[in-house]
Amino acid sequence: MTTSTIDRKDVYTRVTERIIADLEQGIRPWLKPWNAGNTEGRITRPLHHNGTPYQGINILLILGETIAKGYAANTWMTYKQAETIGAQVRKGEHGSLVVYADRITKTEAGDNGVAIEREIPFMKAYTVFNVEQIDGLPARYQPNPETKGEPLQLIENTERFFAATGATFRHGGGRAYYAPAADIIQLPAPEAFKDAESYAATKAHELTHWTKHPSRLERDFGRQRFGDEGYAREELVAELGAAFLCADLGITPAPREDHAAYIGHWLKVLQNDKRAIFHAAAHAQRALDYLHRLQAAEVERMAA
């Protein structure tokens, strides 16, 4: 199956409408897999055929397909990639949409006859299949979920990740929030959460907010007051960033009830701007990449 270029607006519309449909039912599609019964082991980010993780908006698209179709495996590939390794997509199987965005450089003649280069953004949509839809794959592609381990070990790993960021976490009170002026993350005491994973997931959400500080990623959507569009956009980025980070850390939390009220704000943003979910996913990916870079820097510091 060949990759085809399709209208960019059509991609934005198709993806956004699918996410809006879930939100209108009170479902956050980026969190659905964490409550799925079809996965015995830890949730991880969906993977390309070569083992590299999907990024940005494609995480949402693939996770949505994973839960909707009940796949246990998290590896995906194109029809041609399957053929290359001697496998075959089963007849009658339907693929899933993913997108690829990039820029091409075009050389044009300027008004004075001097050649100038102009970057032109483009987007392609292509189809991938879960490995459970493909026959004849090598054993390494077969789903082999591991039994969920004891949460205490997971807590140790996630707490080490959080500590390596250098963020300041304080505990007390009944609210979780990031305070930009003081540059601190405030959380209720751990025992106030129903389980250790919910505590870690809340930390991941607030840590994504923490990346917006001017000294870090300098992310600003023009928030003026609680509940306005700028506020909703930042909350959506934090929600997606936390979901992405939870996938990387193997955290499987239940959805936070206090975020249910945000769904109406998100719906308004997405209905008014078909590119909003793409932009939010891109910002969330940048936040995730930034947090992972901090881990690498801490490893280098400890080794010095």
Secondary structure as UniProt FT lines:
FT   STRAND          4..5
FT   HELIX           8..24
FT   TURN            25..26
FT   TURN            29..31
FT   HELIX           32..35
FT   TURN            37..38
FT   TURN            49..50
FT   HELIX           57..69
FT   STRAND          75..77
FT   HELIX           79..84
FT   TURN            85..86
FT   STRAND          88..89
FT   TURN            91..92
FT   STRAND          96..109
FT   TURN            111..112
FT   STRAND          115..130
FT   HELIX           131..133
FT   STRAND          134..135
FT   HELIX           139..141
FT   HELIX           151..164
FT   TURN            165..166
FT   STRAND          169..171
FT   STRAND          177..179
FT   TURN            180..183
FT   STRAND          184..187
FT   HELIX           190..192
FT   HELIX           196..210
FT   TURN            211..212
FT   TURN            214..217
FT   TURN            226..227
FT   HELIX           229..249
FT   HELIX           257..259
FT   TURN            260..261
FT   HELIX           262..272
FT   TURN            274..275
FT   HELIX           276..303
//
